[in-house]
Structure formats: structure tokens, C-alpha cells
Amino acid sequence: MAITERGAGTANNYLGELFLVGANQTPFLNAIGGIGGQRSKITRSMIYPMAQPWTLGSAAIPAITEDALVTADTSSTSFTRGQDLNTVMIFKKPVIVSDLRQAAYGELAGLAALGDQPVKDELAFQKMATLKQIALDAEKSFLSGVYAAQTNSQTAAQTNGIITGITSNSVPAGGVKVTKAMIDALMLEMATNGAVFENMKVYCNGFNKGVINDIYGYAPEDRRAGGTNIVTIMTNFAELEVVYDPQIPAGTILVADINHIYPVFLPNQGQTLFYEDFARNSGAARGQFLAFMGIDYGPEEYHGTITNTAIA
């Protein structure tokens, strides 16, 4: 009798080595510590503070007379502070594999030749793949999420991504290719607004990485080799590491100070990423991954963007 249904996760078994394909890299998430890494911050509420920004007044040369020196001044509190907030959001991914699917790893589709089927534990494979999907979703959320606080149980919370959160330092490209002048203008704007330039990285998609390579690359003449791969930019204010990130929105370049960016977790039963086995009520293994995660990018003034660049 033909087997036609095995529950969720019914992908066929094949011979051959496993390869994950597609633009699935998460370099931004990896740089800030990953999921559950040592750089993670812990919160005990959904809403959490990222920064308490305050500023000084413009520099001035004092002109105080001796008479003014001995005159009692009226005290005032002229330095005020603000507060930048963000929220964790819910990451939930179910896993289900039927008992038959788990047991019948020797049943093959496609080319049935001599060889070894690499997946002998379907449940373990599905868990591994689900974790990679959670990381990919977190990468996109931490970059481009739009802040939404949970106001009731029917409202989905969403963390504010760093690109969305940057308002002070942003240079519009006007739909043309990025130029060195735009990068220099952004660095000057960041310096003017108080960026500290500690551990700077430039995140861009494949097209803009090629444009940056064209701007800064210089290949000496050679009969047998050519081309450049710019991985570092030296500017007047900081050295910038260039990182390809397929999750950066088209037309956007992000300049981020990694020393001030952290993943934030609201622990669930003492764990930052929790896997829960469901009670068995049918012939399948069921469970789900659950995490409450957000991003803390510190003062948004420490980062910058170039927006509306050419995309092709």
C-alpha cells in the first residue's frame, strides 16, 4: 500500500550530501552575539530601555566679571535627559514529524543508487532547520523591524530595527549609486552628532558592496590576476569593515557601531530560546521553539544610514 501522508514535515529522503542554498547568512546577528550568546542582555519586561541620551549646550567662552562672581546666581537644571525604548517580540516556530516519517529513513525518492542517506533522524533535522529559520527571521527583524508595543493580547509586538531607528544620521542618495562623497558626508554627520566610532561595520547588499568595491578598489596591473575585494574602508573618522548582508533592504547601507548593539531576551523558564515537547496525542512528535527577543542598539546617534541608493 502506498504511503501518501506522514504529517507535517513530509519532505522525501534522498541520497547525496546536504547543502543549504539561498542567501541565508546572518552576519549582523552573528556580530552582535547571536541567539543566547554571552553578549545578550536580559530584560524582565517586554519594554526595555536602550539609552538615556542627554546633550551639552553649545561651546561658549565665559565672560564673567568680578561683580558677577560675587553675585548669587539663580540655580537651574538645564541639562535634561530622554529615554529610548524598545520591545521584545515573540518568535514561535512549531515542529512536527510523524512517527512513520521518523522511522522510515531508509525509504528513498529520486535516484535510488548505492549510497548513504544523510538524514537518519528527521526530528533532529527539522529542529536544526527551524533554528536556522529563527536566526534568519531575527536578522531581518533586528535590521528592519518597525516598533509596535503590545497593547493587548491581540496585538503583535515588534522590535524596532536599527535601520528603522536611525533618525539623526542619514544621507539620502536620491536614487543614484553611492559615492565616496556620500560616505564622507555620513561620517561627518555621525561625528557631529557624537558617534564614538569604536567598532564600525558597513552592512550592505550585494549590489552596494560591488559599488563600494568600485569606489575604493585599486588593482595593480598583472598579466595573470585582476580585481579587488574591499573589506575595509579607511575614512577621516574611523576604519569601517565592509560586510555583505543579504537581509539589508535594497537601496540602504547601514553603518553600525557593534560595541553598542546587543540582542535582548525575556527569559522563558530560565532559557533565552526554549524548546517545548508537546504531549503525544497521535502518532507524531510535536513541539515548538519559543523565544522573546528584541534588539538594543544603544543611542541611535552612534549609527548611520545611506538611503534610497540605486538598486541595480
N, C-alpha and C positions, 0 to 999 in steps of 0.2 A: 504494500500500500504506500502510495506517495505521501511524503511529509510536506504539507503545504503551509503549516502555521506553527511558529515556535514562540510567539510572544514578541515583545519589543526587543530590538537588537538582533534582528534575524539575518544579518549580513552573512553571505556564504563564506565557506572556508576555501582557501586557495593555496597552492604551492608557491614558494618564492619568498624572497626577503621582503620585510615590511619597510615601506617608505612613506613618511608623512609628506604630502605635497601641498602646495599653496603658500601664500605669503602669510605665514602664521607666527612670525617672530614677535617677541615681546621685549625688545631691548629697553624700553623705558621702565617697565615693571621690574625687569631684572636689575637695572641700575639703582633703583630706589630700595631694593631689598627683597623683592618677590613677595610671595604669599607666605606669611608666617615666619619670615626671616628675622634676624637679630635687629634689624633697623626698624622693625614695626613699632608703632605706637598703639597703646591700649586706651580705649575710652570706656566709660561706664554709662554713657547715654548716647542716643542716636546723634544728637547735635553736639559738636565739639569745637573748641576754639583753635584756630590756626595761627593767629598773630594778633598782637595788640600794638598796632602802629601808632607812632607819635612823631612829631616833627619839631625842629627848632625854627625860630624865626630867621629871617634873612640876616646875614652878617652885617654888622654896623660898627663904626668907630665911635666909642664913647666920648662924649663932650660934657664932663661933669665938673662944675665949679666947686670951689671950697664951700661956698654958701649952700650949694645943693647937697654937699657931703654931710653937713651937719643938720640938714632938714629931714625930719622923719617922712618917709615915703608911705604911701598907702599900699598895703600889701595886696597882691593879686595873684591868682592862679591862672597863668596864661598858657601853660602847657597842658593840652588835653590829649586824651588817648581814645582810640577807637578799638573795635574788635571785629576781626574777620572770622566768620563761622563756616563750617561745612557739616555734612551729614554722612553717616554710613548708609549704604543701600543693601538690599537683600540679593544675594547670589544663591540660587537654588537650582540644582540640576538632579533630576531623578535618574536612576539606573535600574534596569530590569532585564534579566536574562532567564529564559525558561530552563528548567532542569534538563529537558531534552537537548536544547542548544548547548548547554554546558557539557553534557556527556558525549555528544556525537561529534567531537572534534576531528574524528577520522573521516567523516563524510565530506567529500571534496566536490567543488564545482569547477568549471573551466577545464584547463588541461589536467588530466589525470595521468601523471607520469611518476616515475620513481623520484622520491624526494621527501622532504620533511615539511610538514605543515607547522609554521612557527607559532601559531596561537593555539595553545592547548588548554588555556584557561580563559574562556570567553568573558567571564565576570571580571577578572583582573584586567583584561584588555579594555573593556568598556569603562572601568573605573579610571584607568590611566588616560584614556582619550577624553573622558569627561573633565578631568583635572586640567588638561591642556586647554580645553574649551573655556573653562572658568578663567584661566590666566589670560586668554585672548580677550574675553569679554571685559575683564578688569583693565587690561591695557587700554582698550577703546574708551571705557568709562572714565578712567583717570586722566585721559588726554582731553576728551571732548564732551564729557557729561555736562548737562545743564542742571543747575541746582534746583531741587524740589524737596521741600521738607514734608515729612509725613504729618498730615493734619488729622487724619483719621485712618481706620483700618482699611479703607477702600482707596487710599492714596498711596501710590508707589513713590518711595523716597529715591532720590538720585543725587549722587555726589557731584559737586561742581568740579569739572575737569580743569586742569591747569591752563589749557589754551583758552577755555571759556572765561576763566577767572582773571586773565591778564587784561587790564584796562589802562594802566599807566604808560607802559612801554610798548608801542605798536606802530609799525611803519607800514602804510598801505603801498602796495606795489602797483596798483592801478591796472592790473591785468597783463603786465609785461613781465619779462624774465627778471629774476633777481639780479641786482648789480652789486658791485663792491661798495658803491656809494650808499645803497640801502642798508647793507650790513654795518657800515661805519656809522650811519645815522642812528641805527638802533642801538649800537653800543654806546654812543654818546648820550642818547636819551636815557638809557639804563643808568649810566654813571651819574647823570644829572639828578636822577630820582633816587639815588642812594644804593644801587646794587653794589654788592661787596665782591663779586667775581671770585668765588672760592674754587668751585669745581664745575666748570662750564661745559655744557654739551649742546651741540646743534642737532636737532632731530628734524629729519626731512624725508619725504617720499623719494622714490627712485628718480623721478624727473628732476626735482630740485637738487638732488645730490649730484646729478650729472651737470647741472648748471653751475653749482659751486665748484665742481672739479674743473670746469672750463674757465672759470674766473681766476682761480688760484694756481692751476696746474701749469707746470713748465717741464717739458720733456726734452732733455738734451738729444742732439742728433745721434742716431745709432743705426747701423745697417741691419741689425737683427732684432731690435726690440723698440717698442714705442708705447706711448700712452702714459697716463698718470692716474693715481688713485689718492686723492687728497683726503687724509684722515684727521688732519689738524690745521686749523687756521690761526695765524698769529695776528692779533689786532692791537690797536693802541692801548686797550684796556685789559685784555685777557687773552689767554690761549683757549681756543674752542675746539673740542673734539667733535668731529662730524660723524653722525650716526644715522644709518638708514633705518627707518621705521615705517613699515607698510601701513600702520594704523594712523599715521599723521594725515589729517584731511588734505585733500587736493587743494593746492593754492596756499598752503600755510607752511611756514618754517617756525619752529619753536627753539628759542634759546633759553635753557634752563640751568639753574644752579642746583646740582644734585644734592649738595650738602644740606639743603634746606627743604627737601621733599621726602615724605615718608608715607608708607601705607598705614592706614589706621584700621583697627579691628575692635569690634564689640564682641568679646569672647562669648561663645556658646558652650555651656557645660565645661568651661575651662579651656576650650580649644578655639583657635582662630579659624580653622577650617574643619568642620565636623562632618563625619560620615555616620549616618544612622541606618542600621538594618531595620527594615520593616518586618512585622510579624508575618510569617508564612501562612497564607490562606488559599494558596493554589500552587501549582507545580512550577514555581518560579522563584528566583532570588530577587528581592526588591530592596531598594534603599535610596538614599539621596545624600548628596553633598549639600551642605548649608554653611554659608558664611555671611557675616555682616561687615562689609568693608567700605572704606572710603579713602580719600587722599588728603594729606596735609601738605600743601605746597608753600607754607610759611607766608611771608609778605609777598604779595603778587608783584611788588616793585622790584624784586630781585630777579625777575624773569622778563622775557620779551618775546614778541612775535613779529614776523613779517607776513602780512595777509594779502589776499587777492593777487597772488602771483600767477603768471602764466602756468597752465597745467599741461601743455603739450607744445 
